[in-house]
């Protein structure tokens, strides 16, 4: 008869699944607010000065929230990838965790891309956003590489 007590890996997988669902809820909420704040725009990039003061304020606030979420999520994802990498799970178990993470990363990337696509015609240089984008993509590529594995690269 199988042991009904969940293994450390099963607990980790369930915990990751629950955590990613909460993170997705936050990402979707920020996306909804950001899209609402750009609802007045017909085409991107757009002339921010053509918007009312309230529309400009709403856009800037929603952009700031989405950008801060992007930075926070990227930091947490980097920590999570490091934790998965250093745990003593089997390679197949790690692949399962990376696969869950990769699904989240792909969805989140499509939302965070709004920070690049839904912009005014004149955007100030944002080095922190560029750094976050680079870090996010490194984490995403690392997760993808670990799902594919060495055999996937050689085949």
Secondary structure as UniProt FT lines:
FT   HELIX           8..37
FT   TURN            38..40
FT   HELIX           48..50
FT   HELIX           53..86
FT   HELIX           91..112
FT   HELIX           114..117
FT   HELIX           127..154
//
